[in-house]
Amino acid sequence: MKYHKIVLAGGNGYLATVLAKYYKNFAEEIILLSRKPAPADGNIKTLIWDGETEGEWGTALNGADMLINLCGKNVNCRYTEKNKREIIRSRVMPTTLLGKVIGKLATPPKLWINLASATIYRHAEDHAQDEATGEIGYGFSIDVCTQWEQCFFDADTPNTRKVALRHGIALGRSDSVFPRLLNLVKLGTGGKQGDGEQYIAWIHEHDTARITEFLLEHTELDGVINCAAPEAVKNKDLMRIIRKAYGIPFGLPAPQWLLEIGAKVIGTETELILKSRWVTPKRLLDAGFVFQFPKAEHAVHDILSLRV
């Protein structure tokens, strides 16, 4: 075993499942902090927490090699005032709480990775946004990201290295956006969405896990890190790649007016589809990280080859 203890806050979510599986053979102990109880699975055990109050779970952070905070309400919803408050609260409160608890520990986690979002950057179709020169956007989603990162970096944890991982859209085999895109392809509606020119900052789920380990090993890295594949892909090209890989030659496009209607029907926002997120992981590349899935074609073929 390479590591003593890995702690995943928000342990019942999609990425937590991916990370727990990845570290199962690398860590003596994996602790999931979750609102839902779950039986132990070998070296993986779940502790109950509500993300709002201190409790016995806090002692589990003592001596941890790494804490990864994955908490946050899914943004795939309508931006009502109620949902807006909950989206912000579900990110800021757990992050603030973790910082408070870490500050009291005798042996705090060596590394604290806080999930952040690549959507913090502006709508970009002209050039990629990196950590140093990327321009912050405007609007509700960006306000969420800004508050989220601010409370993270404001936490007084001098003995814990901190990384805000600005994550792109994860592509994986279950509970990610990929099965939804594949369903559109299967139904013959897997064409471009809007004008299809918007970029997607994406990353294969396995590379996300590998990046967290890379950050754990590279102690010189802290602050903001973009977590997205080095080659962003346009919406029209990603849909074409999925259609070709699945063997369906044609997909009906969805113009913006139709997306607006559909978003209202299913309770989401078109921003999630139409915003152009062109993000580059400059700091990771400069530090020598090698992506296993640098191209969307590679990721799609891998996911489809092992789908169940």
Secondary structure, 3 states (H helix, E strand, C coil): CCEEEEEEECCCCHHHHHHHHHHCCCEEEEEEEECCCCCCECCEEEEECCCCCCCHHHHHHCCCCEEEECCCCCCCCCCCHHHHHHHHHHHHHHHHHHHHHHCCCCCCCCEEEEEEEHHHECCCCCCCECCCCCCECCCHHHHHHHHHHHHHHHCCCCCCEEEEEEECEEECCCCCCHHHHHHHHHCCCCCCECCCCCEECEEEHHHHHHHHHHHHHCCCCCEEEEECCCCCEEHHHHHHHHHHHHCCCCCCCECHHHHHHHHHHHCCCCHHHHCCCCECCHHHHHCCCCCCCCCHHHHHHHHHHCCC
